[in-house]
Amino acid sequence: MKVTIKEVSSQKELRQFVRYPNELYKDSAFYVPTLESGDLAALDPKKNHAFEFCEGKYWMAYDGQGHIVGRIAGIINRQYNEKTGIDFARFGFMDFIDDDEVVDALFDTVEAWAREKGMKVMNGPLGFLEFDASGVLVEGFDELPTAYGKYNFPYYEPQLLRRGYVKDTDWVEYSVTMPDNITEWFSRPAKLVATRYKLHQADISTKKKMVSYFPQCIELLNETYRELHGFSELSKGQADDLIAQFVPNLNTDFVSIILDEDDKPVAFGISMPSLSKAMQKAQGKLFPFGFIHILYAIRHNDTLDLLLIGIDERYKGKGINAMIFDKIAPCIKSYGIKHLETTRELEDNTSVQNMWNRFETRLHKRARCYKKDL
């Protein structure tokens, strides 16, 4: 196959870059489109505050008839590189047909760019930030992804291995079955923890009240996640981006913020009814009808996605997670939630995984990040 690589250089091409997975996976029952507007904003230096310390380039592969057959992004996160002391280049936003020539053309291009930039290691798939979709799915090809995960065909890993990439780390996802008496599981330990450490739930009965705590929660998030793979601390601008992305779809019933006796956040848990089926119906667009599917899913759902959880180092291992879920549990019951999706968590993050030891769980998806010396 004759393959041509072209760097994305116009808004029209950027839209084609964003839309390409919708064409590649149009016949897949398990593909969940992302919001086109969100991806366009993430890739735009004028709209994504990650470009304060990141740079990126995007390429598409075309066959001899001019059809798009692949895409890839090259990203350098200078803040993360300074923290680790390693000259990493990232590849991300990666999709392609199962063709060696297409894959080689895409990776030859992004690797050459990385070398020109003086980078020593290629790492990915990763986005600009930890909260961008990361990893190649290696288990769970017949499972519906969360709206914040990413689906791919099984041939992705063999192609990366052929290119000389090796495993860096894995993320795992669990499906947790919610018992009928979920409200009884956390009540007593939550009261004990609250009394022992003088903690209490924040009043987040409205979104305005909830958002007022978010700047302090971002500080806590930076502290909690600082040693995680691929994470670099969020600036104020990035925090604003993250808040703007998530808040419109958040339901305060499924958020918990724990305060100490000085009313300072020491833990938080953010979950959301699954938007996966709604996003499939919306086909990546909010308008004209996509937002209706999303609004319906927020109120009528049997699956809850656990998005973020953060606990101050001083309180880890002291049962504070019981307080988080004690607040959310009655809503799980009243909304008829039957399953909780943990979303992607590092395979060695046992502190989070241990929360579900007493429940019926199923490890049903695994995604992998790879690396290669340049």
N, C-alpha and C positions, 0 to 999 in steps of 0.2 A: 504493500500500500504506500502510495505517495503521501507523506505527511508534511504539512506546513505548520510552523509555529509562529504565532503573531502575538505581540504584546498588546494588552488592552490599552487603548489610547483615547477612547471617546466614551461618552455617557451611553451611547447606543451599544457599544461593545461591552460595557460593564453590565448592562441589563442582560445581554446575551450570556455573559459569564455567569450571572446569578441564576438565570433561568435554565441553564443547561441540564442540571440534575432532574428537573421536572420532565424533560424529554427522555433522558436516559432511563428513568425509572417509571415511565408512564404506565407500564403494564404490571408493576409490582404492587401487591396488596399490602406490603409492609413499609413502603416508603412514606414518610411524613414530610411534606414540603415545609420549608421555613418561610417566614414572611419576607416577601421580596423587598419591602421597604426597609426592613431591619437589616438584611444583608447589604443592601445598597449603602445604608448609613455606616455599617461596620467597615466597609471598604473605602469610604470617602474620608480623606484627611481633613476635610473641612467640618465633618460631623462626628468623627470618632476621636475622642481625646487621647486614645492610646497612641496616636501619632505624635504626641508630645515626646515620646521616646522610642517609637517604633517606625520602621519604614517597610514598605511592601511594594511588590510588583506582581502583576497578574498576566498569565498567558493562556491562550487557547490553542488547541490543536485542530487542524482542518484536514479532511481527506481530499482526494483529487477532485471531487465534485464540489468542494467548498462547504461541506457539511461539518459542523462542529463535532469532534469525536473525543474531546478531552479538555480538561482545564486544570490549572494548578496556580497556587500563589506562593511567592517567596516572601518571607517575613523575617525581619531582624528586630528583636526586642532588646535594645541596648541596656535597659534597666535590669532585666533578668541576667544578661551576660555579665554585667558588672557585679551582680550579687553572687553568681556562681564562679566567676573567674574563667569561664569557658566561652570561646567564640562560637556560639551556636547560631546557625541559620535554621529557620523553621520552614517546612512546607505545609500547606494547608489548603482548604477549599479545593480538595483534590477529587476529581471524578474522571473516569475514562472508560472506554470500551475495552474488552479483553483482547488487546492486540499489542504484541511486543514492540512493534515499531512506534506506535502511539505513545506507549509508556516510556520508551527510551527517549523519544524526542522531548517529552515533557520534562523528564528528570535530568536529561543532559542539559537542558536549558536552565532549570532552577539551580542545579548544582554548579554550573559554570558561573552564574550570577553570584552565588554565595562565595565561590573562590575569589572572584574579582573584588568582593567586599572584604576579603581577608578572613573569612570564617573558616573554622577548622572542623566543625562537626555539623552534619545535617540531622535534624530532629523533627519528628512529626508523625502523623498529621496533628498540627496544633494551630490555633488561631493567634490573634494578637494577645489575648488574655486567657486566663484559666477558665473563664466562663463561656468562651466560645466552644463550639462543638469540636471535640478532640477524639483522636484515635480511629483505628480501623476495626470495624466489627469482625470478630473472629469466631464468636459463638452467638447463637440466637438469631439465625437468619429467618426463622419462621415466627418471630416475636415482633409485636408492634413496638417501635421505639417510643420513648417519651418525646415531647415536642422540643426538648432541649438536648436530645441525643442526635445521632445521625445514622442512617441506614446505608449499607453498601452491599454489593454483590460479593459472593464468596471468593471471587478470583483476585480481589485486591491484595490480600496477604501474599499469595504465591508470586504475584508480580513484584512486590516489594522485596521479597526474599531473593528473587532472581536478580534484582538490582544490587544485592549485597547488603541490604538493611538487616539489622538484627533487633531483637526485642529490647526495648528500653524499660517500659513498665506497662502494666495492665490496669484497666478500670473494670470493675465488676458492678452488676446491677442485680438486685434482688426484688422478687415479688413477695410481699408479706401479706398473708391472709389475716384480716382483722376479725378477732373473735366477737361473738354477739355481746359479750359482757365487757367490751373494751373500756368502758368508763370505770370499771372496778379495778383494772390492772394498775393504774397509776395513782389513784386517790390517796391511799395511805402513805406510800413512800414520798409523794409530793409534799404532803403536810409535814412529815418529819424533816425533810430537807429544808423546807421554808422556815420552820421554827429553829432548827439548829443553826442555820447560817444567816438568819434574819433577811430573808429574800421574799419578794412578792411579785405578782404579775403586774406589768404595766397596763394602764388603761389605754387600749387601742380600739375602743368601740367605734371609732370613725377612722377613715383613711387619713384625715388631717392629723389626728392624734398619733396614728401609727408612724406616719412619715416624719413627725417631729423627732422621733428617736433614731431615725436612720443614720444621720451623720455619726452618732456614737456607735451604732452597730457596725458601720463601715470600719471605724477604728478597730473594733473588736475583731471584725473579719480579717483585716490586715494582719493582726497579731496571731489569730488562730491559724490562718492559711499560709503564713510566710515561708514555712519549710516544705510546703507541698510542691510536687513536681510541676514545673512550668509556671508557678505563680509569682507575680511581681506585684508589689503593693499598689493599691489603687490611689490615684491622685483625686483631688476634689472633683475635677472635671470628669474623670472616669466614673467616680461614684455617682455623679449626677446622671451620666449616661445609663448606668446600671439601674438606678432608681426609675428613670423615665421608661426603661424597657419593661420592668417588671410590675410596677405599681398599678398600671391600668387594669391588669388582669388579676391582681391579688384580692382575695376575700379575707377580711380581718378575722373571720372565724377560724381560719387555718394558719394564723400567725401567732406566735407567742414570743414575748420579750420579757425577760426576767431582770428585775432590778434589785440592787442591794439596798441597804438601809439609807444610803445617801441618794437614792433614785438614779443610780448609774447602771446602765445595762451591763450585765455580766454573762448573759447567754441569750440566744435567740434561735428560733426555729421557723423556717418559712416553707410552707407547702402550698400546693395549688391543685385543684381538680384537674385531671388529665385533659390536655388540649389536643392530643394526638388525632383522634377521630375528627374533631372539629377542624383541625388544620388540613386534614385530607379533603374534607368537604369544601373548605375555603380555597384550596388549591394555591396557597401562598399569597392570597390577596384579601385585604380587609373589606374592600368595596367591590361590587355593591352589596353583596350579601354575606361576605366572610365573617364580619363582626357579629352577625346574628348567630352563627354556629358557635362562635367562641363564647358569647354571652350565655347561650343555652348550656354549654358544657360546664361553665363555672357554677351553675346552679343545679344541674341535673347530671349526676355522674356516679359511677360506682368505683372509680379509681382515683387515688390521690397521689400526686407526685411530690416527694420530699426534695425540695430544691436546695436549701442551705441550712446548715446548723453550725453554730459557733458557740464555744464555751470558753470563758476566761480560764487561763492556765491554772489560776488559784483554785478553781472549782472543778477541774477535771477529775473524774473518778469518784465524785462525791454524790452522784445520783441526781444531779440537777436536770438531766434529761427527763426525769420523771415529772418535773414541774412543767417542762415544755409540753409534753404529751398529755398531761392532765388537763391542760387548757384546751387542747385540740380534740381530745377523745370524745367529749359529748357531741361535738359537731360532726365527727366521723359517724357516730351513731345516727344522729338526726337527719343527716344528708343521705344515709343509706350507703356509705362507702364500704366496699367489701375488700378492696385490695389497696395496698400502698406500694408504690414504686420508689425504690431508694435513689433512683437516677445514678449516674456514674460516680463511683468512689474508688479511690486507689485500692488495689488488692490487699495491701498491707495495713489498711486503715482499720485495724481491729477494734479500736475504741468506738467507732460508729457501728460496725457490724455486730458487735456484742449487744447492742440495744435490742436486737431482734432474737436473741437466743431462746426466749420463752415462747416465741410465736412459730407458727408454721411458715417456713420460708422456702424459697426456691431461687437458686442462683441461675438465672435464665439468659443473661446476656454478658458478654465480655468484649471489651474493646482494647486495642493494643496500640502503643506508641513505639516508634522505631527510631534507630539512630544509625549513622554511618559516618566514618571518618572521611574527610574530603582530601 
